[in-house]
Structure formats: C-alpha cells, structure tokens
C-alpha cells in the first residue's frame, strides 16, 4: 500500500485506507510524493512504487486550473485542514480525470512530515456543475448535451452514452454521443424493437441485455464489447422529447444509485431541451412576423444584403414589392380579425407560388416583399410577379363571406455588387407606386441596374 517507513499503522487502519475510494498521499515541502495509499491503482493505473519519489507537479494538468497549483503552496504555509480544490490528474494511460483534493498540512508532525492530500474522483460533479453553468449561459445545445454524455462515462455510470433528440415520424433525427461509440450506434433507423423506442413508447426506462437486441444493433454492440443497453426516456407535455442511451460493458442492470443519477440526468436533459425551445422561439420571434410567420423586415434586409454581396448568388438579384389592393374595405366592413385572416391567406399563397430559395417577407401592414436571388434575367422575375398577382387575386372565403383583394407589384433587379440594399428596395418601391398610379393590380418594372 505505502512505503516501508510508513508501514507501522495498525492492520485495521491500514486496511481501511486501502479500501477507501480515494487516494491518500503525503507530499514533502519540495512537492515530492513520500507515501501513498488508497485507491491509487484503480483511479490512476499506477502502482505506488511507480509514483513514490516523483513530484506531484508531474502528474497535474497545470493549464487546466492554474489556481489549484497555487493552493498547494498556500497549504504548505498553513497548519491543519484546508478547503478543497479541483485538480485534473493524468493517468498512466495518458487520459485524465478531475479530482477534488483536500490538503492537511502536518509538516511539523514527526510521524507525517509533510502535506497530507486526500484525492477523490470528481468528474461527475464537475461536469454537472458545468451543465448548470451552460444552462444559465445559453451555450449551444450540442455542447451541453455533450457534457451530459460525459457524465454517463464518469464514475457512477461508466457507460458510453448517447442522447437522442428531435423525435419525428417514428425515429430520433439527432444524436449527440460518446466518440467511443461505433457509427452504427449513433444513428436511429426507427426500428421499433430498440430499447430507446420501447422506453419512449411507454415512458419508462428499459434495460436490455445486448444479446437480446435485434440485428444489426446487436452485432455492432457485441463487436464493441457491450453487455447491456440502458434507455431512459425524456418525456414532456407533448410526448417523447428525447432518450438517454447508455452502452455498458458491465453485465448488470441499473442499481438504485445509477437510477437516481439517471433520473436526475433525465430532468436536466429536459431543462436543456426546454431552454433550447425557448431560445429557438425567441430567435424566430426576432426574425419573423408574428401574424403570418413570414420573414420580417429585419430578416429580409439581412438576406438581401447577403445576396447583393455574394457574387456566386447568380447573374441577378431581384426584389418584388407587393401592396394589397382593396384590403382596407375588408378591414372596415368585416373587422381587423377578418383582415388578419386575409393577410395570413395571402402569405400562404405567396409562399406557395414562389420558387425554392426565394424569401417571402411581410414588411408591415399589407406590404409584402419577395427576395429572389439567382435570377437569370428580368423576364423570369416578371413571370414570378405576375403569378403572385394572380394567386393573391383569387377569392378568399371567410366563414359565410367571400372577399377578394388584389396586389400591385413593383419589380427591381441588379447584379450582385451593383447597388446598395436601400437603392434596390427603393427602385422596387418606386416601380410599385408608379404601377398603382397607372393601373392597380399590375406589375411595374424598374429600369435594370448595371454593374458599377
């Protein structure tokens, strides 16, 4: 267990140290390890004789937590038990683990003559602390889920884990998993016999021996040496939201401690997914019109700026500016609720009739715009504008009422880099109002802009 000169401890005391789930060491005032005991080989892979006489600094990741090293020097100048500090310790195989180290300086005690350090593994708690920090800080979803996967690989669960999210049409469409997992175990083909589908279906955890799984999952798992698959579903008000999947080489079902930790991880994963939904809703609200769901003015101008600055966007960038005709009488006669339903239907028709890659936006009131990148020539844009005008002009049924509005469209095109976004929009707007003066429900075309 320890060096010969420290072997005078009573047999029971020595045995208790040997069985402790932590490392006990004595470090002299130069940082040299003079005595070792406890779970050294289990946690680090080293035998005591391999570390005795070496310097503790050689086994610490000094860049991970620089204040930790300062705490060692501080403890050397004090007497008695000091507050714990987190270190990252290198194992014999080159990997590392986070430990909590508590120091007890006993330099004047002739039986000790150094700093007694108690090291216990702390990966799991450290990772969970990081998850809470990331929840508060709005870190990217995959990064936070990746930390939860690391918790699955820490001391309690010791599993290669994955978190499956984005359930749709019978399968999970997104997986964040341990790098140790084979590619076949990082995808979900939608097979109903898998533990994660069974768990999500009934809303209860499943623990299944790998030998009972269907092919090809069983083959991939056996090739990797896994014996059990544990699946713990994440369920929200609307049904399954995700699933924690743990692949374990130990031949055992989850015990009480593992279940308690996994239930906590399920709750934390639910919070992470809820935060992502809320953040996505805020991002959507910041860039979309609340009534119609179309892009709003800010998003339209952002995309237009990108298209005008992108030389690979195509020969021409086009803008269609639409203003509804006879919309005010609908509002006046039937009320704003009916007017809103008209706007929603118009938005739907615009999206239906535009090309893939076009961006439809509501700029405000009854004004709409369409960004058309990659236009071959002006004739293409005129054809799109005429098609939109006809679609908007079809009758709209509002309960027992049928109403009809029209659209006057202004068209402007420019090659990328030929003008500013304001100049192109103003050209389309000018073409719109010129058309309105001449004949509502028609298409007005601004003179094409050439390269500067």
C-alpha positions as CSV (number, residue, x, y, z in Angstrom):
1,X,0.0,0.0,0.0
2,X,2.6,2.6,1.1
3,X,6.3,3.0,1.5
4,X,8.0,0.7,4.2
5,X,8.8,3.5,6.6
6,X,5.1,4.3,6.9
7,X,4.0,0.6,7.4
8,X,3.7,0.9,11.2
9,X,0.0,1.7,11.1
10,X,-2.3,-0.8,12.8
11,X,-3.6,-3.5,10.4
12,X,-7.2,-2.3,10.6
13,X,-6.2,1.3,9.9
14,X,-4.1,0.3,7.0
15,X,-6.9,-1.9,5.6
16,X,-9.4,1.0,5.9
17,X,-7.1,3.3,3.9
18,X,-6.6,0.6,1.3
19,X,-10.3,0.1,0.9
20,X,-11.1,3.8,0.8
21,X,-12.5,5.1,-2.6
22,X,-9.9,7.9,-2.6
23,X,-6.1,8.4,-2.8
24,X,-4.2,9.4,0.3
25,X,-0.7,10.7,-0.2
26,X,2.0,12.6,1.7
27,X,3.9,15.3,-0.1
28,X,7.1,16.9,1.3
29,X,7.9,20.6,1.2
30,X,9.5,20.2,-2.2
31,X,6.4,18.6,-3.8
32,X,7.9,15.0,-3.7
33,X,5.4,12.2,-3.0
34,X,6.7,10.3,0.0
35,X,3.8,8.0,0.8
36,X,0.8,6.6,-1.0
37,X,-2.3,4.7,-0.1
38,X,-6.0,4.1,-1.0
39,X,-7.4,3.5,-4.5
40,X,-4.3,4.7,-6.4
41,X,-4.1,2.0,-9.0
42,X,-7.9,1.9,-9.5
43,X,-8.0,5.6,-10.2
44,X,-4.7,6.3,-11.9
45,X,-3.4,3.0,-13.2
46,X,-0.1,3.5,-11.3
47,X,1.3,1.2,-8.6
48,X,2.6,3.0,-5.5
49,X,6.2,2.2,-6.3
50,X,5.8,3.9,-9.7
51,X,4.9,7.3,-8.1
52,X,6.9,7.3,-4.9
53,X,9.7,9.8,-5.2
54,X,8.2,11.6,-8.1
55,X,7.0,15.2,-7.9
56,X,3.2,15.8,-7.7
57,X,3.5,18.6,-10.3
58,X,4.5,16.0,-12.9
59,X,1.0,14.4,-12.6
60,X,-1.2,17.5,-12.6
61,X,-2.5,19.3,-15.7
62,X,-1.1,22.8,-14.8
63,X,-3.1,24.6,-17.5
64,X,-6.5,23.2,-16.5
65,X,-6.9,25.1,-13.2
66,X,-3.8,27.3,-12.5
67,X,-5.0,28.5,-9.1
68,X,-5.0,24.8,-8.0
69,X,-1.2,24.7,-8.0
70,X,-1.1,28.0,-6.0
71,X,-3.3,26.4,-3.4
72,X,-0.7,23.7,-2.8
73,X,1.9,26.3,-1.9
74,X,-0.6,28.1,0.2
75,X,-1.5,25.0,2.1
76,X,2.2,24.4,2.8
77,X,2.4,27.7,4.8
78,X,-0.6,26.8,6.9
79,X,-1.3,24.1,9.6
80,X,-4.3,21.9,9.5
81,X,-7.1,21.1,7.1
82,X,-7.6,23.4,4.1
83,X,-10.6,23.9,1.8
84,X,-10.8,21.5,-1.1
85,X,-9.6,22.4,-4.6
86,X,-10.2,20.8,-8.0
87,X,-7.3,19.4,-10.0
88,X,-7.1,17.4,-13.2
89,X,-4.8,14.4,-12.7
90,X,-3.1,12.4,-15.5
91,X,-3.5,8.7,-15.5
92,X,-0.8,6.2,-16.6
93,X,-2.6,5.6,-19.9
94,X,-2.5,9.3,-20.8
95,X,-6.1,10.0,-20.0
96,X,-7.0,12.3,-17.1
97,X,-9.7,12.7,-14.5
98,X,-10.9,15.6,-12.3
99,X,-10.4,15.1,-8.6
100,X,-11.2,17.1,-5.5
101,X,-8.1,17.4,-3.3
102,X,-8.2,18.3,0.3
103,X,-4.9,19.2,2.0
104,X,-3.9,18.8,5.6
105,X,-0.5,20.4,6.3
106,X,1.4,18.5,9.0
107,X,5.0,19.5,8.3
108,X,5.9,19.7,12.0
109,X,4.4,16.3,12.9
110,X,7.4,13.9,13.0
111,X,5.1,11.0,12.1
112,X,4.0,12.8,8.9
113,X,6.4,15.5,8.0
114,X,4.5,16.8,5.0
115,X,1.3,17.8,3.4
116,X,-1.4,15.0,3.6
117,X,-3.6,15.1,0.5
118,X,-6.9,13.3,0.1
119,X,-7.9,12.9,-3.6
120,X,-11.3,11.7,-4.7
121,X,-12.7,11.5,-8.2
122,X,-14.9,14.5,-9.0
123,X,-15.6,14.2,-12.8
124,X,-19.3,13.6,-12.4
125,X,-20.0,16.5,-10.1
126,X,-17.7,18.9,-12.0
127,X,-19.4,18.0,-15.3
128,X,-22.8,18.6,-13.7
129,X,-21.7,21.9,-12.4
130,X,-20.6,22.8,-16.0
131,X,-24.0,21.8,-17.3
132,X,-25.8,24.1,-14.9
133,X,-23.4,26.9,-15.9
134,X,-24.2,26.3,-19.5
135,X,-27.9,26.2,-18.9
136,X,-27.6,29.6,-17.4
137,X,-25.3,30.9,-20.1
138,X,-27.2,29.8,-23.1
139,X,-24.4,27.6,-24.6
140,X,-25.1,25.7,-27.8
141,X,-27.4,22.7,-27.4
142,X,-24.9,20.1,-28.6
143,X,-22.2,21.3,-26.3
144,X,-24.4,21.0,-23.3
145,X,-25.7,17.6,-24.3
146,X,-22.1,16.5,-24.9
147,X,-21.3,17.3,-21.2
148,X,-24.3,15.1,-20.1
149,X,-22.8,12.3,-22.3
150,X,-19.5,12.8,-20.4
151,X,-21.4,12.4,-17.1
152,X,-22.6,9.0,-18.4
153,X,-19.0,8.0,-18.8
154,X,-17.9,9.1,-15.3
155,X,-17.5,7.1,-12.2
156,X,-21.1,6.1,-11.3
157,X,-22.4,5.0,-14.7
158,X,-19.2,4.1,-16.6
159,X,-21.1,3.9,-19.9
160,X,-20.5,5.1,-23.5
161,X,-23.6,7.2,-23.8
162,X,-25.7,9.0,-26.3
163,X,-28.6,11.4,-26.2
164,X,-31.3,11.1,-28.9
165,X,-33.4,14.1,-29.6
166,X,-35.7,15.6,-32.3
167,X,-38.3,12.8,-32.4
168,X,-40.4,12.8,-35.6
169,X,-42.2,10.2,-37.7
170,X,-41.1,7.2,-35.6
171,X,-37.4,8.0,-35.1
172,X,-35.0,10.4,-33.5
173,X,-33.3,12.6,-36.0
174,X,-30.4,13.9,-34.0
175,X,-27.9,12.1,-31.8
176,X,-25.1,13.5,-29.6
177,X,-22.9,10.7,-28.4
178,X,-19.6,9.5,-27.0
179,X,-16.8,9.4,-29.5
180,X,-16.2,5.8,-28.4
181,X,-19.5,4.6,-29.9
182,X,-19.4,2.9,-33.3
183,X,-21.2,4.9,-36.1
184,X,-24.0,2.3,-36.2
185,X,-24.8,3.1,-32.6
186,X,-25.0,6.8,-33.3
187,X,-27.9,6.7,-35.7
188,X,-31.6,5.8,-35.3
189,X,-33.2,4.0,-38.2
190,X,-36.6,4.0,-36.5
191,X,-36.6,0.2,-35.6
192,X,-39.4,-0.3,-33.1
193,X,-37.7,-3.1,-31.2
194,X,-34.8,-0.9,-29.9
195,X,-34.7,-0.2,-26.2
196,X,-34.9,3.6,-26.8
197,X,-38.1,3.2,-28.9
198,X,-39.6,0.9,-26.3
199,X,-38.7,3.2,-23.5
200,X,-40.1,6.3,-25.3
201,X,-43.3,4.4,-26.3
202,X,-44.2,3.6,-22.7
203,X,-42.4,6.5,-21.0
204,X,-40.5,4.1,-18.7
205,X,-36.8,3.1,-18.6
206,X,-35.6,-0.1,-20.3
207,X,-32.6,-2.2,-19.5
208,X,-31.9,-4.9,-22.1
209,X,-29.0,-7.4,-22.4
210,X,-27.2,-6.8,-25.7
211,X,-27.7,-10.5,-26.6
212,X,-31.4,-9.9,-26.8
213,X,-31.2,-6.9,-29.3
214,X,-32.1,-7.3,-32.9
215,X,-29.6,-7.1,-35.7
216,X,-27.7,-5.1,-36.8
217,X,-27.6,-3.2,-33.5
218,X,-26.7,-6.4,-31.6
219,X,-23.8,-7.1,-33.9
220,X,-22.4,-3.5,-33.5
221,X,-22.8,-3.6,-29.7
222,X,-21.2,-7.1,-29.3
223,X,-18.3,-6.1,-31.5
224,X,-17.6,-3.2,-29.1
225,X,-17.8,-5.4,-26.1
226,X,-21.0,-4.1,-24.7
227,X,-23.2,-6.3,-22.5
228,X,-26.2,-4.1,-21.6
229,X,-28.1,-1.2,-23.1
230,X,-30.0,1.1,-20.8
231,X,-32.5,3.6,-22.2
232,X,-34.1,6.4,-20.1
233,X,-36.7,8.4,-21.9
234,X,-37.1,12.2,-21.7
235,X,-40.9,13.0,-21.8
236,X,-42.5,16.4,-22.0
237,X,-46.1,17.6,-22.1
238,X,-46.3,16.8,-25.8
239,X,-44.9,13.3,-25.5
240,X,-41.3,11.9,-26.1
241,X,-38.6,14.6,-26.4
242,X,-35.5,12.5,-26.3
243,X,-33.9,9.5,-24.8
244,X,-30.7,8.8,-22.8
245,X,-29.0,5.6,-24.1
246,X,-26.1,4.0,-22.2
247,X,-24.0,1.2,-23.6
248,X,-22.3,-0.7,-20.7
249,X,-19.6,-3.4,-20.7
250,X,-20.5,-4.4,-17.1
251,X,-23.0,-7.3,-17.0
252,X,-25.7,-5.7,-14.8
253,X,-28.9,-3.8,-14.6
254,X,-29.0,-0.3,-13.2
255,X,-28.9,-0.4,-9.4
256,X,-30.6,2.2,-7.1
257,X,-27.7,4.7,-7.2
258,X,-27.5,4.5,-11.0
259,X,-31.3,5.0,-11.3
260,X,-31.3,8.1,-9.1
261,X,-28.4,9.7,-11.1
262,X,-30.1,8.8,-14.4
263,X,-33.4,10.2,-13.2
264,X,-31.6,13.5,-12.4
265,X,-29.9,13.4,-15.9
266,X,-33.3,13.0,-17.5
267,X,-34.6,16.0,-15.6
268,X,-31.6,18.1,-16.5
269,X,-31.9,17.0,-20.2
270,X,-35.5,18.1,-20.2
271,X,-34.4,21.5,-18.9
272,X,-31.7,21.7,-21.6
273,X,-34.2,20.9,-24.3
274,X,-36.8,23.3,-22.9
275,X,-34.1,26.1,-22.9
276,X,-33.3,25.3,-26.5
277,X,-37.0,25.5,-27.4
278,X,-37.4,28.9,-25.7
279,X,-34.2,30.2,-27.3
280,X,-35.4,29.0,-30.8
281,X,-38.8,30.7,-30.2
282,X,-37.0,33.9,-29.3
283,X,-34.8,33.7,-32.4
284,X,-37.8,33.0,-34.5
285,X,-39.8,35.9,-33.0
286,X,-36.8,38.2,-33.7
287,X,-36.8,37.4,-37.4
288,X,-40.4,36.6,-38.3
289,X,-43.7,38.3,-38.5
290,X,-45.9,37.3,-35.6
291,X,-49.1,37.1,-37.6
292,X,-48.1,35.4,-40.8
293,X,-44.9,33.6,-39.8
294,X,-43.1,35.1,-42.8
295,X,-39.7,36.7,-42.5
296,X,-39.9,40.2,-41.0
297,X,-38.3,43.4,-42.3
298,X,-35.1,42.8,-40.4
299,X,-34.6,39.3,-41.7
300,X,-35.5,40.4,-45.3
301,X,-32.9,43.2,-45.3
302,X,-30.3,40.9,-43.8
303,X,-30.8,38.3,-46.5
304,X,-30.9,40.9,-49.2
305,X,-27.6,42.3,-48.1
306,X,-26.1,38.8,-48.2
307,X,-27.4,38.2,-51.7
308,X,-26.1,41.5,-53.1
309,X,-22.7,40.9,-51.5
310,X,-22.4,37.3,-52.8
311,X,-21.0,37.1,-56.3
312,X,-22.0,33.5,-56.6
313,X,-25.7,34.2,-55.9
314,X,-26.4,34.3,-59.7
315,X,-26.5,36.8,-62.5
316,X,-29.2,39.0,-60.9
317,X,-30.8,39.6,-57.5
318,X,-34.4,40.5,-57.7
319,X,-36.8,42.2,-55.3
320,X,-40.6,42.1,-55.7
321,X,-42.5,44.7,-53.6
322,X,-46.2,44.0,-53.2
323,X,-49.0,46.2,-51.9
324,X,-52.6,44.8,-51.5
325,X,-55.4,46.4,-53.3
326,X,-58.9,46.7,-51.7
327,X,-57.7,45.5,-48.4
328,X,-58.9,48.5,-46.3
329,X,-62.6,47.9,-47.2
330,X,-62.3,44.3,-45.9
331,X,-61.0,45.7,-42.6
332,X,-63.6,48.4,-42.4
333,X,-66.5,46.1,-43.3
334,X,-65.6,42.8,-41.5
335,X,-63.2,44.0,-38.8
336,X,-59.5,43.5,-38.1
337,X,-59.9,39.8,-37.3
338,X,-61.1,39.2,-40.9
339,X,-58.3,41.4,-42.2
340,X,-55.7,39.3,-40.3
341,X,-57.1,36.1,-41.8
342,X,-56.8,37.7,-45.3
343,X,-53.2,38.6,-44.6
344,X,-52.5,35.0,-43.4
345,X,-54.0,33.6,-46.5
346,X,-52.1,35.9,-48.8
347,X,-48.9,34.9,-47.0
348,X,-49.6,31.3,-47.6
349,X,-50.3,31.9,-51.3
350,X,-47.1,33.9,-51.8
351,X,-45.0,31.1,-50.3
352,X,-46.8,28.5,-52.4
353,X,-46.2,30.4,-55.7
354,X,-42.6,31.5,-55.2
355,X,-39.5,29.5,-56.2
356,X,-37.3,27.4,-53.9
357,X,-34.7,29.7,-52.4
358,X,-36.9,32.8,-52.6
359,X,-37.6,34.6,-49.3
360,X,-41.1,36.0,-48.7
361,X,-41.4,38.7,-46.1
362,X,-44.1,40.9,-44.6
363,X,-42.7,44.4,-44.2
364,X,-45.7,45.8,-42.3
365,X,-49.4,46.4,-42.7
366,X,-50.5,45.0,-46.1
367,X,-47.0,45.3,-47.7
368,X,-45.0,42.3,-48.6
369,X,-41.7,41.7,-50.3
370,X,-40.0,38.8,-52.0
371,X,-36.3,38.4,-52.4
372,X,-35.3,36.4,-55.5
373,X,-31.6,35.5,-55.6
374,X,-30.1,33.8,-58.6
375,X,-32.4,35.3,-61.3
376,X,-31.4,34.5,-64.9
377,X,-33.0,37.6,-66.4
378,X,-35.7,40.2,-65.8
379,X,-38.3,38.1,-67.7
380,X,-38.1,35.4,-65.1
381,X,-38.8,37.9,-62.3
382,X,-41.7,39.5,-64.2
383,X,-43.2,36.0,-64.6
384,X,-42.9,35.4,-60.9
385,X,-44.6,38.7,-60.2
386,X,-47.5,38.0,-62.5
387,X,-48.0,34.6,-61.0
388,X,-48.1,36.1,-57.5
389,X,-50.6,38.8,-58.5
390,X,-53.0,36.1,-59.9
391,X,-52.7,34.0,-56.8
392,X,-53.4,36.9,-54.5
393,X,-56.4,37.9,-56.6
394,X,-58.3,34.6,-56.2
395,X,-61.4,34.9,-53.9
396,X,-60.8,34.2,-50.1
397,X,-63.6,32.6,-48.1
398,X,-64.0,33.9,-44.5
399,X,-66.8,31.8,-43.0
400,X,-70.0,32.9,-44.8
401,X,-68.3,35.7,-46.5
402,X,-66.2,35.7,-49.7
403,X,-63.8,38.6,-50.2
404,X,-61.3,39.5,-53.0
405,X,-58.2,41.6,-52.8
406,X,-55.6,42.2,-55.4
407,X,-51.9,43.0,-55.5
408,X,-49.8,45.6,-57.3
409,X,-46.2,44.5,-57.7
410,X,-43.0,46.5,-58.2
411,X,-40.0,44.7,-59.7
412,X,-36.3,45.7,-59.5
413,X,-33.2,43.7,-60.4
414,X,-29.5,44.3,-60.1
415,X,-26.3,42.2,-60.4
416,X,-24.6,41.4,-57.1
417,X,-22.5,44.4,-56.1
418,X,-24.2,46.8,-58.4
419,X,-26.1,48.8,-55.8
420,X,-26.9,49.0,-52.1
421,X,-29.9,47.2,-50.5
422,X,-31.7,50.6,-50.0
423,X,-31.2,51.5,-53.7
424,X,-32.7,48.2,-54.9
425,X,-35.7,48.3,-52.5
426,X,-36.4,51.9,-53.3
427,X,-36.3,51.0,-57.0
428,X,-38.9,48.2,-56.5
429,X,-41.0,50.5,-54.3
430,X,-40.9,53.3,-56.9
431,X,-42.0,50.8,-59.6
432,X,-44.9,49.7,-57.3
433,X,-46.2,53.2,-56.8
434,X,-45.8,54.0,-60.5
435,X,-47.9,51.0,-61.3
436,X,-50.5,51.9,-58.7
437,X,-50.9,55.4,-60.4
438,X,-51.4,53.8,-63.8
439,X,-53.5,50.7,-63.1
440,X,-53.8,48.8,-59.8
441,X,-53.3,45.0,-59.9
442,X,-50.5,45.3,-62.4
443,X,-46.7,44.8,-62.4
444,X,-44.3,47.8,-62.5
445,X,-40.7,47.2,-63.5
446,X,-37.8,49.5,-62.5
447,X,-35.1,50.0,-65.1
448,X,-32.4,47.3,-64.6
449,X,-29.3,48.4,-62.8
450,X,-25.9,47.6,-64.4
451,X,-22.6,46.9,-62.7
452,X,-20.9,50.0,-61.2
